[in-house]
Amino acid sequence: MYISMADRAGGKTDPAPAGAELPAGPGVAFRLSPVILWLGIVSMATDISSESVSAILPLYVTGFLGLSTIAYGFIDGLNQGASAIVRIAAGWASDRTGHPKRVAVAGYGLSMLARVGLLFVGGFWSLIGVVAGDRIGKGIRTAPRDALISAEAQPEHLAKSFGVHRMLDTIGAATGPLLAFLVLLLIPNGFGTVFVVSLAFAVIGVAVLVLVVPDRRMPRAAEARTGARPAFGWRHLKEPGLTRLLVTAGLLALLTVGDGFIYLVLQDRDSFAVQWFPLLYVGTNIFYLVLAVPVGRLADRWGRVRVFLGGHLALLACYVLAAAPFAGIGATAACLMLLGLFYAATDGVLAALASRLVRPEKVATSIGAAQTVVALCRMAASAGFGILWFAIGASAAMLTAAVVLAAVLAATAVLMGTSRKPAALA
């Protein structure tokens, strides 16, 4: 039996029946909530903090610490997936308490403390502990934050509102690697200085969240309202279409190679100086920044599932281009553009999809479930790609990932029913 992937009206209102899409009509003017703006500023500062570290992590692990690509694969996998162990629980806690901001503060605070730990790392295991702490903090904060965005956004412009937030977030994601580049340009092997800068911006992000963002009261789950025992069960996720979304997102995430590996492949092919490495992150995030809002608008009008799958087509093209034998700045820039398009078409769009498939009191749990599946599968993808690279080489490993991704994309297009009429698509 076909189940429509059309989303439900999450957030403030639920004016349409279940399974009905709310297109952005010409008479509905877009208005950005100040809460979404402030949450974007929090994410911007936090991403300056985290991405300044992520931009040097591949070089720090394989160059400064002298570890293998297999070791980096496990660290990158942890970076991708450690947050998965708490995402659903954090979303459920947010739904149960009705105070998503409080849960988000705990997550941002834990990531800030992990930045302190970076100042003292000296080997594989200490780095594993710090990365795990930082990513667990990310897992705690993400679903409650996105639930706040969903509640404050106009239902007709939900993906666009997420796009605005992701745009601000991506300004930080582009600024962080740029700062790392400047530090390494001025101070060769100045990894410790990058870690100090990272900590400073983490403190700013937490301060803005605590002092400026209001503690909105959200609809609570029925168990919490009646005083029943707080026990999470998978029944909380039994909503029409959500299982199909989780399976699709998970299958595609299994073929999503971490950015650091893509950049290492480009460096292996082009042999540019290591101090330019962080600029690859800057390039990707600039394209993401430019595309986030228009792609979100396209998803609201054309169909969020179609845009989500189209983003993975861009990722497939990026793999093929990265593995191609010809080098040069043009090919590298095209890879970065495709990778930025991938994130613009998937990150906020996935959250928008998940938030509209459930009732308002389950929004954070639903978003957390989708993000958990993606994070776990990307963790496996990074670890597997590190081993594959070690076994068959960089270009061959990338081409293998591209071939398998093409097959999975064809299967998930059928699974999501994209051949159905547009009204049936979220």
Number of C-alpha atoms within 10 A of each C-alpha: 3 9 13 20 28 24 27 27 28 28 24 15 13 15 12 12 11 17 22 20 24 23 18 18 10 7 6 11 11 15 10 16 14 12 19 24 17 18 22 25 21 27 29 27 26 29 27 30 32 25 25 30 25 23 27 23 19 24 22 17 19 15 14 12 12 13 16 14 22 20 17 24 27 21 26 30 25 25 24 25 26 25 26 26 17 20 31 25 20 26 30 31 23 32 27 25 17 22 19 28 23 19 21 27 21 17 24 27 20 19 31 26 17 21 26 17 19 23 16 13 15 10 12 15 11 14 17 16 16 22 23 21 23 25 25 25 26 24 30 31 30 24 34 32 24 26 31 25 24 27 25 20 25 24 26 19 25 32 30 28 29 26 29 21 26 26 25 23 24 30 23 30 31 28 23 32 30 23 23 30 24 16 20 21 14 11 12 9 16 15 21 14 14 25 21 15 19 27 24 17 23 27 19 16 25 23 16 16 21 15 8 12 17 12 15 15 12 21 22 19 22 13 12 16 12 8 8 9 8 12 9 14 9 7 7 13 16 12 14 18 21 23 14 17 20 19 17 22 22 21 19 21 21 23 27 24 27 20 19 23 21 21 22 19 21 25 19 12 18 15 11 11 8 14 18 15 23 29 21 25 25 26 22 25 30 22 22 30 26 16 22 34 23 17 27 30 21 17 27 25 19 17 24 27 25 20 23 23 23 18 23 25 19 19 26 26 16 26 27 17 21 27 21 16 9 12 16 10 9 10 16 20 15 17 26 27 21 24 27 27 27 27 25 29 31 25 18 26 29 23 25 32 30 28 31 31 28 27 18 25 21 28 32 33 29 33 28 31 27 28 27 25 23 25 27 21 23 27 27 22 25 30 23 18 26 25 19 20 19 13 12 12 13 22 20 15 20 26 18 17 21 24 14 14 23 16 10 16 20 11 13 19 16 11 15 22 17 19 12 12 8 14 16 18 22 31
